[in-house]
Amino acid sequence: MPTLALIATGGTIAGAAASATDTSGYTAGALGADALLAAVPQLADVAQMRAEQPFSLDSKDMGPAHWLTLGRRAQALLDDASIDGIVVTHGTDTLEETAAFLQLTLAGAKPVVLTAAMRPATALSADGPMNLYAATCVAAHPDSAGRGTLVSFGDAIFPALGVRKGATHRLDAFAGATAGAIGRNDPVRYFVPPPATPGPLVTLAADLAELPRVDVLYVGAGTPPELIDLLRANGARGLVLALPGNGSLPAAWEAPVARAVATGIPVVRASRVGLGAVNRKALDDQLGTLPAGELPASQARVALTLALAAGTTATLDRLFDGR
Ligand SMILES: NC(=O)C[C@H](N)C(=O)O
C-alpha cells in the first residue's frame, strides 16, 4: 500500500458552518487535516496517509509567499523515499494558481494531486469527503506517475496547466483547457499517455525570499490604457492582460504596451473568455508581447512571476506556445 502525504491548506473542504443547510455563511479552513481524514475512513483501504498543515486559509487570502512555503514542503516530501505521492487540499478560489506554481516548480515523477470542495464539511451532502477520497485514489494510482501536478475534482482529472474554476456555485466547478479532462475517477483511468517531458519550468533558488510582482489587468470596452503606467509605477514587474475575445488588444493599448515592454516590463496577452487559446500573431513580434496559449490569465501570471524570478522569460515561449 502506498504512503501519501496529505498537505492540508484550508479552503471550503475544511470549512465549518453553524448549520448543515448553510453552504455560504461558513468559515473556510476551520477544520484541521485530522478532521478531513477522520471523515473518510475508507482512505485506509487506499493508502497510508501522513498529514500536515503548513497553514489553514480561505484560498482567496493566499499569495506568492504561501506558494513558496507549500512548494518547498512539497519538494521535500517528493524527495523523501518513504513518500509515494502527495494530496493537497485547498480552497477552490485560487487553486488554479497554486496548481500552476507546483507544476512549474516541482521536480520528480511522483504524483501531486490537488483537490477541494464547493460545500463546507458540515453541509448536507458535502462534496469534500468524496473529492478527498478520489484525489487519494488518483495519487495512489501507478498510472498517475510522470504526469506532474494534477487536479482531481468530482469525477474528473485535469492537468494543472489550463485548469480553472469555471463556475461560482456548481459542484463541478472546474474546467480544463480546450482539451478538457485527461482522465476520470471511479476507477482511475487516463485518456492520454503521460507528457513526454515532465519536469519543472523553473528551479527556484533555495534562498529566494519573495517572488516578483506580476499583475493581471482586466481589459473591457473602453478601459483606459494608462492603467499600465499606474501599475508599473506601483511596483509591477510584469503584466498579464485579460483581453477580450481571443486576446484582442484594443488599438489604444498598442503604444502603452510597447512602451512597457521597452522598459523591461514583460506583457502577456491572455483572454478574459473562459475557454480557448490565445495564439501568437504578427502583433506579438511587433510589440514584444507574449501570447498566453492555453493558460488562463491567472496561470499566465504565475508563469510570468516564475520566469521573472528565474531571470528569463525565454522559457515562456515554449510554455505558452507549446513550442
Ligand atoms: N470552495 C472554496 O474552497 C472557496 C473558498 N473561498 C476558498 O477558496 O477557500
The ligand as an SDF file (V2000), in Angstrom:
LIG
                    3D

  9  8  0  0  0  0  0  0  0  0999 V2000
  -14.9380   26.4830   -2.3970 N   0  0  0  0  0  0  0  0  0  0  0  0
  -13.9080   27.0960   -1.8020 C   0  0  0  0  0  0  0  0  0  0  0  0
  -12.9770   26.4460   -1.3870 O   0  0  0  0  0  0  0  0  0  0  0  0
  -13.9850   28.5880   -1.7060 C   0  0  0  0  0  0  0  0  0  0  0  0
  -13.1870   29.2140   -0.5950 C   0  0  0  0  0  0  0  0  0  0  0  0
  -13.4430   30.6300   -0.5690 N   0  0  0  0  0  0  0  0  0  0  0  0
  -11.6870   29.0150   -0.7490 C   0  0  0  0  0  0  0  0  0  0  0  0
  -11.1810   29.2120   -1.8210 O   0  0  0  0  0  0  0  0  0  0  0  0
  -11.0250   28.7350    0.2030 O   0  0  0  0  0  0  0  0  0  0  0  0
  1  2  1  0
  2  3  2  0
  2  4  1  0
  4  5  1  0
  5  6  1  0
  5  7  1  0
  7  8  2  0
  7  9  1  0
M  END
$$$$
